[in-house]
Amino acid sequence: MHYSKLIIAIIFSTLIISCGNKKENNGVTSKKIEVKTPKFKNKGHELVYKMTQKTGHYQDLLNLKDIVFNYTYRTPDQKEDVSIESYIFDGELSHGRYLKHQRTLPNLKGKMEQGYNGKDFWLKIDGEEVTGSKAISSVNFTRKTNFYWFAMMQKLLDPGINYEYLGQKNVDNKIYEVVKITFDLINDEASDIYQLYINPKTNLVDQFLFTVVSKNVTDPILMRVKYENIEGVLLTTYRKYTKSDWNANVIKDAWVEEITKDIKFNQNLDSTMFNK
């Protein structure tokens, strides 16, 4: 499957999205809340549920209140975004303070800060608000995507998700259970497609295919992930993606990397920091 240069540029310039030992949490203890076993729609739904029994459910993130972490997004040409990401899980509030932004709005020079308060997206450069529609559209995409990539495994039981079991596939001499994910349409918006490759030995998603319809990327992208156990929740603290086909074959060995470090839950974040 071939990509035009335009599509490659779109993928690598706009798709900012962005198990180890359990870390200490400065004396704060989180309680794991039991999530009721749902009535499964099909085998795909059941496999995803079993996966969340390993990674944790979104309720586990809600119980941890909020998070602050260091996030690096690096493209094959070694250009980077480096940001301090802060989220409140209730309402999916999102804030990013950029130490470097070579990929996100690089034409805007200065210290960048962007946020989402549950209603409005906003952007500041050197403390001054930027209101241009293209810039705010970029913030909308980045804030939503960064949050989703961080919490994706825990959110795969959200309402409005459709599951389809595609059977087993052999990839690089490993057998995977493959589950197709689609999302209910909102305001007639086109739905992205995901294909989860679940390792039956661990019940974890080792890799997945996805599209970005909002950016006109309808050919698949392959994402591979590594997990780390933080406060009893498995997080994909290392992710990398590249061009693929629908059989999860890598088309070009040039990867975008996403690295999450210095994770701190339950920081008692003030919700006013998410307002412009």
N, C-alpha and C positions, 0 to 999 in steps of 0.2 A: 504494500500500500504506500503510495507516494504522497509526500506533502509538498505543497508549493512553498516558496520562500516566504510568502506573505503569511501563511498559516504558521510556519515555524516561528516567525517574528512575533506573531500574536501570542503563541504559547509561552515563549520564553521571556517576553517583555511585559505581559499583562497578567500572567497567572501568578500573582503574588499572594500567596495565600497565607503560604506561608503556607530481658528482665534482670534489672539489677537489684541491688539491695535496697530495702526499705529505708528511707531517709528519716532523720529526726525532724520533729515539727515544733520544737521549742516548747514542749510540754503540753501542746494542744492535742487532745485525743478525739478522733472522729468515730462516730458510731455508725456501723453499717446498717442501713435500713433495708429490710426484706422487701423485694419487689415481687408482687403476686405473679405467679406463672400464668401467662396469657393463654387463651385458647388459640392454638396455632392455626394459621390460615393454610399452611402447607409445609413441606419439609424445609424449604428455604427459610421460612420464618422461624422454624424450630432451631435450625443451625445458627441463625443470628442470635437467637435467645441464649443458646448454649455459649456462644462467644462472649456475650455480655456478662455471663456468669463468671467468666475469667477476667475480663477487663474492668468490670464494674459497670453499673447502670448510671444514667444521668442523675438519678437521685443521689448517688454517692458523691457526685460533684456538687450538687446543691447543698449537701450536708457539709461540705468543705468550704462553703460560702464564696470564696474568691481566690484569685491566684495572681502572682507576679512572676514573670520569667524573662530570660534573655533569649531572643529569637534571631537567628541568622538565616537569610535566604541568599543562596549563592548560585549564580548561573555558570555554565561551562566556560565562559570567558573570564571567570573569576571576579565579576562585578557582584557587589553585595548590597543588601539591605541589612542593617543591624538595628533592632528595636528592643525597647523594654516594653513588653506587653503586659497589660493589666486587665483582668476580666472579673466581673461579678456574674456568677452563674444564673442567678434569678433575674430573668429579663435579658440575659446574654449581652450585658453592657460591655463595651470594648474600648480600650484606650491604647494608643501606641506612641511612645516617645522615641524618635529615631536618632540614633547615634551616627547613622550613615544611611543615605538613601540614593544609591547609584542606579536602582532599578525602578523604584516607585517615584513617579513625578520628579525625575532627575533634573528637569528644566527649571524647577523651583529651587533656587539656591538659598541656603540658610538652614537653621534648625527647624525640623518638621515635627509637628504634633498633630495627631488626628484622633477622632473619637466618635463613639455612638452611645447615646444615652437612653436607648430604647425607643426613641422617636426620631431624633435628628442626627444626621451625620455632619461633621464639621472638620475644618482643617485650619491650622495656623502655621505660618512661617515666621520665625523669629518673633513669636508672640502676636503677630498681626493676622487677623482672620482673612482667609482666602475663600471667595464665594463663587468662583467660576464654575459653570456647570460641568465641564469636563473634569476638573479637579475633584469636585464633590462626587461625581460618578465613580472616579477612581477610588476615593475613600470608601464609598458604599461597598464596592467590590472587595477591597482589601480587608476592611473590618469584618465583613461577613465571612469571607473565605478563611482568614487567619483563625477566627474562632472555630469555624466548622472543622478545619483540619485538626486543630488541637483536640476537639471533643467528639470527633466523628464516631469512633467506636462506641462510645457511651450513648450517642444519639441515634443509633441505628434501630431503636425500637420506638422512635417518635411516631406520633399519629401521622397519617397521610403517606406512609411508606408502603410500597407494594413489593412483594417478594416472589421470585420465581426460581425454582431449583432447576439448574441446567445439567446436573449430573456430575460425574467425576471427569477430571482432565489431568493428563500427565504433562507437567512442565518441568523441564530440566531434570527428568528422572524422579520427580516428586509427584505424588498423587494428591490432588486437591478436590474438595467439594466446592462447586462453583454455584454462586447464588447471584442472580440478577436483581438489581434494585432500581426501581423507578419511584417517582414522587408524584403525588396528586397535583394537578395543575392549579395554579393560582392566577386569576385574571387572564386566563388563556395563555400564560407563559409556557414556553416549551420546557419539557422536563429533561434534566440530565439523566444519563444512564450510567450505572455502576455495575461492575461485575466483581464480586468478592471471591478471592481464592482462599478458602478456609482449610487450614492444615488439620486433618482429622486426628492427628496425634496430640495436638495441643488445643484444638478448638479455636485457635487464633487466626486472624486474617494476616497472612504473610505478605500479600500483595493484592492490588485491585486495579481494575481498569476504570477510567472515568472519562466523561466528555464535559465540555464547558460551553453549553449551547448559547449562553448569554454573550460569549465572545466568538460565536460562529465556529467553534471547534467541535465538530461532530465526529471526527475520527478519534479513536481511543488513545489515551495516554496511560502509561503503566506507572503505577506508584508502588514502590517497595518500602516496607517499614520495619523498624526495630523498636522494641518496647523497653520501658523501664518502669519498675514498680515504685510509685511515690505515694505514700500514705495509703497503701492497700489498693490503689487504682493503677491499672496498666495504661501507660501513656505512650504514644508513638513519638518518642523524643528525637528519633532520626528518621527522616523520610527522604526519598529521592525519586524523581520521575523523569521519564523520557518518552519519546515517540514509540508507538507499538502498533500491533494489529489486534484484531479481536480474538486471536488465539494466544495473546500475551507474549508474542515474539517481539523482541527488541529490534527496532528498525535501525537505530543508530546509537552507538554506545557513547552518548553525550548526555550527562545527567544534571538536572537541577537539584541542589541539596537544600534541605530545610532542617535546621538544628535547633533544638530546644534545650536550654541549660539553666541552672540556678533556679529551679522551680521552688516556689514558696507558696503554700496554700494558707488560707485563713489569716490574711494580713489586715483584716478589719478596714478594708478600703472605704473611703468616704465617697458616696455616690455622686457628690458634686464635682469630683474630678472628671467625670464623664460628660459634663456640660461644657459648652463652648464659652 
